[in-house]
Amino acid sequence: MVKKIAILPGDGIGREVVEGAVEILKTIGHYYRHEFDFQYGLIGGEAIDQCGTPLPDETLELCKQSDAVLLGAVGGPKWDQNPAHLRPEKGLLNIRKQLDLFANLRPIQAHPTLQDTSPFKGEHLEGVDFLIVRELTGGLYFGKPSERTNQNGEEAVVDTLFYKRKDIERILETAFELARKRRKKVTSVDKANVLESSKLWREVAEEVAYRYPDVELEHMLVDNAAMQIIHKPNQFDVIVTENMFGDILSDEAAMLSGSLGMLPSASLSANGLHLYEPVHGSAPDIAGQGLANPIAMILSAAMMLRYSFHLMEEAGAIEKAVKHVLESGKRTKDLTNHPNQYVPTKQMIEEIKEALADDFAILNIMDCYA
Ligand SMILES: NC(=O)c1ccc[n+]([C@@H]2O[C@H](COP(=O)([O-])OP(=O)(O)OC[C@H]3O[C@@H](n4cnc5c(N)ncnc54)[C@H](O)[C@@H]3O)[C@@H](O)[C@H]2O)c1
């Protein structure tokens, strides 16, 4: 069956890394005999320039007609002074809301081969393999009012942290379901010693945990979680938290993987249409120079194969190919301390394609002798 994939490259390095994911998916399609139909759409700054809005209706329609969405990244200094509704990031927030992408999954794994560039050393990275489940369509980023205001003649400002009980419940259920397929531990992160929203969050977490007696639940305050991710990262299995806490903690945790350029993500909806994107932004400082690490985007495509199409073997093949390339010593610039020993984006993509071909050839030989 043909799988229709909406491709939204966006801005900056988004375009460079998305092409890498498409190349890898074509390679997978070739070896495993799947047909992927790639349809391109505009989002972010480029959409503002061409259509006057960061999320054109055609793009939204394209996504809704597709089986999955792959997104690069949006944003850049060109649009930084635009009014709020004409900021590229607004396109991102809108697509999350419009497609009801309420659960953002960010797997964090330490790669022993990248220890030389990591600020963490040796045994600290051993066994680090956890999943951050971030609520994506509520909290401070969407609550109203969010505006500059005036209080007794003095300039003031307000943002609103708003959640409905059912929104908290569904993200916690997602976390518990995922934990069931892993090491069966959920760490629910909140600020229940201060925030009313966190008190309800904690209450709901207890209720949901009651339905998953096989999964251990622990609560952790967000400030402690920020410390524990650095102090003892291998204690975690699944971390679940609200939108802004998850945004901050996952960038912090990215350093355990070696670089922001290594971190994939999946954003899941309840209706089966999911979106996949790297955690990083459009990196205007390196855009167009062939310096972008395409691995986060490529691993996001692997997540798409796993979560949207249930192609477990194919997803595993991509992850294995990435591992082989890193073990062979090939690095993009963000992954090396040696200023002249790195491969450009396109070559990294080629290396991963070649590793896929090699692994596939070995699998075939083994099949012949089986
Ligand atoms: N999901 C998204 O589209 C998203 C997320 C974050 C930021 N942004 C936008 O991106 C723009 C830049 O934001 P920022 O600089 O804070 O964050 P960023 O993630 O774009 O970059 C942070 C740093 O990491 C480096 N980096 C990021 N991805 C990399 C990769 N794949 N390979 C190598 N190096 C990489 C960059 O060069 C930069 O030094 C802003 O307009 C911001 O709003 C978009």
Ligand as a Chemical Component Dictionary entry (heavy atoms), coordinates in Angstrom:
data_LIG
# 
_chem_comp.id                   LIG 
_chem_comp.type                 NON-POLYMER 
_chem_comp.pdbx_formal_charge   0 
_chem_comp.three_letter_code    LIG 
# 
loop_
_chem_comp_atom.comp_id 
_chem_comp_atom.atom_id 
_chem_comp_atom.alt_atom_id 
_chem_comp_atom.type_symbol 
_chem_comp_atom.charge 
_chem_comp_atom.model_Cartn_x 
_chem_comp_atom.model_Cartn_y 
_chem_comp_atom.model_Cartn_z 
_chem_comp_atom.pdbx_ordinal 
LIG N1  N1  N 0  10.714 23.084 16.110 1  
LIG C1  C1  C 0  11.191 24.182 15.562 2  
LIG O1  O1  O 0  10.990 24.440 14.378 3  
LIG C2  C2  C 0  12.029 25.118 16.387 4  
LIG C3  C3  C 0  12.541 24.718 17.631 5  
LIG C4  C4  C 0  13.405 25.571 18.302 6  
LIG C5  C5  C 0  13.697 26.820 17.760 7  
LIG N2  N2  N 1  13.131 27.178 16.574 8  
LIG C6  C6  C 0  13.496 28.431 15.895 9  
LIG O2  O2  O 0  14.793 28.245 15.310 10 
LIG C7  C7  C 0  15.500 29.489 15.291 11 
LIG C8  C8  C 0  16.849 29.321 15.954 12 
LIG O3  O3  O 0  16.645 29.010 17.330 13 
LIG P1  P1  P 0  17.804 28.566 18.339 14 
LIG O4  O4  O 0  19.109 29.042 17.811 15 
LIG O5  O5  O -1 17.367 28.955 19.686 16 
LIG O6  O6  O 0  17.747 26.977 18.337 17 
LIG P2  P2  P 0  18.375 25.933 17.285 18 
LIG O7  O7  O 0  17.959 24.589 17.735 19 
LIG O8  O8  O 0  18.002 26.316 15.903 20 
LIG O9  O9  O 0  19.962 26.079 17.433 21 
LIG C9  C9  C 0  20.627 26.021 18.695 22 
LIG C10 C10 C 0  22.111 25.677 18.454 23 
LIG O10 O10 O 0  22.229 24.313 18.091 24 
LIG C11 C11 C 0  22.834 24.181 16.814 25 
LIG N3  N3  N 0  22.090 23.153 16.089 26 
LIG C12 C12 C 0  20.753 22.950 16.099 27 
LIG N4  N4  N 0  20.430 21.935 15.306 28 
LIG C13 C13 C 0  21.566 21.462 14.778 29 
LIG C14 C14 C 0  21.883 20.416 13.871 30 
LIG N5  N5  N 0  20.922 19.616 13.340 31 
LIG N6  N6  N 0  23.174 20.231 13.528 32 
LIG C15 C15 C 0  24.138 20.986 14.058 33 
LIG N7  N7  N 0  23.919 21.988 14.929 34 
LIG C16 C16 C 0  22.635 22.232 15.289 35 
LIG C17 C17 C 0  22.674 25.547 16.140 36 
LIG O11 O11 O 0  23.702 25.766 15.192 37 
LIG C18 C18 C 0  22.720 26.479 17.320 38 
LIG O12 O12 O 0  24.064 26.776 17.641 39 
LIG C19 C19 C 0  14.583 30.503 16.009 40 
LIG O13 O13 O 0  13.884 31.218 15.033 41 
LIG C20 C20 C 0  13.645 29.617 16.826 42 
LIG O14 O14 O 0  12.409 30.232 17.074 43 
LIG C21 C21 C 0  12.332 26.349 15.865 44 
# 
loop_
_chem_comp_bond.comp_id 
_chem_comp_bond.atom_id_1 
_chem_comp_bond.atom_id_2 
_chem_comp_bond.value_order 
_chem_comp_bond.pdbx_ordinal 
LIG N1  C1  SING 1  
LIG C1  O1  DOUB 2  
LIG C1  C2  SING 3  
LIG C2  C3  SING 4  
LIG C2  C21 DOUB 5  
LIG C3  C4  DOUB 6  
LIG C4  C5  SING 7  
LIG C5  N2  DOUB 8  
LIG N2  C6  SING 9  
LIG N2  C21 SING 10 
LIG C6  O2  SING 11 
LIG C6  C20 SING 12 
LIG O2  C7  SING 13 
LIG C7  C8  SING 14 
LIG C7  C19 SING 15 
LIG C8  O3  SING 16 
LIG O3  P1  SING 17 
LIG P1  O4  DOUB 18 
LIG P1  O5  SING 19 
LIG P1  O6  SING 20 
LIG O6  P2  SING 21 
LIG P2  O7  DOUB 22 
LIG P2  O8  SING 23 
LIG P2  O9  SING 24 
LIG O9  C9  SING 25 
LIG C9  C10 SING 26 
LIG C10 O10 SING 27 
LIG C10 C18 SING 28 
LIG O10 C11 SING 29 
LIG C11 N3  SING 30 
LIG C11 C17 SING 31 
LIG N3  C12 SING 32 
LIG N3  C16 SING 33 
LIG C12 N4  DOUB 34 
LIG N4  C13 SING 35 
LIG C13 C14 SING 36 
LIG C13 C16 DOUB 37 
LIG C14 N5  SING 38 
LIG C14 N6  DOUB 39 
LIG N6  C15 SING 40 
LIG C15 N7  DOUB 41 
LIG N7  C16 SING 42 
LIG C17 O11 SING 43 
LIG C17 C18 SING 44 
LIG C18 O12 SING 45 
LIG C19 O13 SING 46 
LIG C19 C20 SING 47 
LIG C20 O14 SING 48 
# 
